[in-house]
Amino acid sequence: MIHRTAIANRLTGLGVMLMLIGALETPAVAEMSTHTQPSSSPWHPIEQPLALKVGVTVGGIALIGLELWWFLNRDRTPKSLDQ
């Protein structure tokens, strides 16, 4: 049976790998981003700093990890109300 820490380590590694793959800018993506069409929409995209993007991503992964940790480590035995 696989230990919980091994599962957590594998999930963490998978998340980091997916984040790094998504962060890579391929030539096709770079070419698509340079061709912008004029828009009549009043909404314009706002570029966010890379540090902010990384911080939000790490914070989200940390919250998901905390939730998984709480769920996997909680006590599964029912407590009696007569104590």
Secondary structure, DSSP 8 states (H G I E B T S, - for coil): ---HHHHHHHHHHHHHHHHHHHH---HHHHHHHH-------S-------HHHHHHHHHHHHHHHHHHHHHHHHS--S---TT-
